[in-house]
Amino acid sequence: MNTELSDIEKVARQLEPGEKSRQELITKIVGYINEFLTSLPEMPAYQQGIPERILNLEVGEKGKSLDSLLSVLEKELETIGINAASGRHLGYIPGGGIWTAALADFIAASTNRYAGVAYASPPAVAIENKMIQWMSELVGYPDTAHGNLSSGGSVSNQIAIQAARDARNIGAANVRQSTIYFTPQVHHCVHKAFHTTGLHEAVHRQIPMTDEYRMDTDALAEQLKRDTEEGLVPVMVIATAGTTDTGAIDPLDRIADLCQQYEAWFHVDAAYGGFFMLSGQLAPRFRGIERSDSLVMDPHKTLFLPYGSGVVLVRDRRHLFASNQRKAAYMKDTYGIEDISPADTGPELSKHFRGLRMWLPLHYHGLEPFRANLTEKHLLCLHFRERMQEHGFEVGPVPDLSVTIFRLKDDPENKKTQALVDSLHEKGTYFFSSTLINGVLWIRCAIASFRTHQKEVEEAVSLIVECSTPVRKAPAT
Ligand SMILES: *Cc1c(COP(=O)(O)O)cnc(C)c1O
């Protein structure tokens, strides 16, 4: 036996802890997570700070104890910045991260099945494809549809926009006549996707919005007419079903009519809003989404999964294949399998087995609690808005979903509202984000965490009132 090799092997084997070590490690991790989840309801949603321990900790030749590493995480990762797991996180689009999805991730990473091509793991790919099929049915797509489980809304929008580009044969020769329509409320990742796909060179039309921040479809119709008369080619309309700023749903059915008339690709960004279709009360608001050519939704938002889960669905799966299916000699053994491979429907080849973190919670909990959470979030949002109105705040339109906006009255220069934002951020018990719409500063309240319930909403209202009292009393400077 080669002694040099056995010496090296001894060190190499440190990457494989034995069963006893595994048991010790997992006990510590479970203890750590349980403590985190138990104290979570009382933790602040936002805290400023510098992660000094993390910045000063260097990777060394020898390993460190798990205790010392968990202590770094406990002191810094859990305390500094936005606590995205908290039900007090009401900024941006929170999701929370249900714990059973984390368990699925643990299984996925431990077994490390390769979910890129069906040949490598027919069960892993079947799990992913079943989830895609379930969502296709949820939105009312025909069985020609398929999709891709991506890392989030940004990548999903990119995949959809690329499919649209290829389906409409847009390239150097015609990109400058190709015209794309959306409102000023379109998510900025769509502009990033235009850049990735070369469609930043196309003609972009910002369609005005109604007072409810929905696309003004009369204006869209006029613009389409004018553009075609001038020789431009409408290639795509991008609607948003649940905008980031106010949660507004564009009039999908009417937009579908116009897309049909002008033979334009109809894409719906429902990254935040899509899963509200699980709520029987809210599903009718999405009428027309089933007529779209492609759509995006984010399980890491309103299906409450941890970050890193997006979905794109394309009505005619052939368009996804046209954009993403490429062959290579070294992949030859994997061909000839019936089931659709994720590698053929998106840009990734090797990928995290994302399907499991969706599959396990959906099967384990059943759909009921998901539906209840979504209806609850909408009702909480309506309630929050009413309470803000009672307290004399200026509020935005009645929310379509679970995002609403408010600001201080008599604040033409946004100063009082900005002071309230600063005060809320300094306090940090609850986290709110702010936005500018047509130059007007609004504070957003986005209720989308499965951990946000009546108690949190009442406390949030009290906190806002408390933080705004000095601001409201202070004379304008
Ligand atoms: C969150 C969001 C996105 C971006 O999704 P990520 O998952 O953050 O990449 C796109 N569009 C809308 C409407 C969103 O709410």
The ligand as an SDF file (V2000), in Angstrom:
LIG
                    3D

 15 15  0  0  0  0  0  0  0  0999 V2000
  -39.7670   40.5060   -7.0920 C   0  0  0  0  0  0  0  0  0  0  0  0
  -40.2060   40.8310   -8.4620 C   0  0  0  0  0  0  0  0  0  0  0  0
  -39.3640   40.6070   -9.5570 C   0  0  0  0  0  0  0  0  0  0  0  0
  -37.9510   40.1420   -9.3870 C   0  0  0  0  0  0  0  0  0  0  0  0
  -37.8940   38.8590   -8.8620 O   0  0  0  0  0  0  0  0  0  0  0  0
  -36.6150   38.3170   -8.0760 P   0  0  0  0  0  0  0  0  0  0  0  0
  -37.0990   37.0090   -7.5860 O   0  0  0  0  0  0  0  0  0  0  0  0
  -36.3190   39.2930   -6.9850 O   0  0  0  0  0  0  0  0  0  0  0  0
  -35.4950   38.1980   -9.0380 O   0  0  0  0  0  0  0  0  0  0  0  0
  -39.8680   40.8560  -10.8090 C   0  0  0  0  0  0  0  0  0  0  0  0
  -41.1020   41.3330  -10.9870 N   0  0  0  0  0  0  0  0  0  0  0  0
  -41.9460   41.5840   -9.9590 C   0  0  0  0  0  0  0  0  0  0  0  0
  -43.3060   42.1080  -10.2230 C   0  0  0  0  0  0  0  0  0  0  0  0
  -41.5140   41.3340   -8.6560 C   0  0  0  0  0  0  0  0  0  0  0  0
  -42.3450   41.5800   -7.6360 O   0  0  0  0  0  0  0  0  0  0  0  0
  1  2  1  0
  2  3  1  0
  2 14  2  0
  3  4  1  0
  3 10  2  0
  4  5  1  0
  5  6  1  0
  6  7  2  0
  6  8  1  0
  6  9  1  0
 10 11  1  0
 11 12  2  0
 12 13  1  0
 12 14  1  0
 14 15  1  0
M  END
$$$$
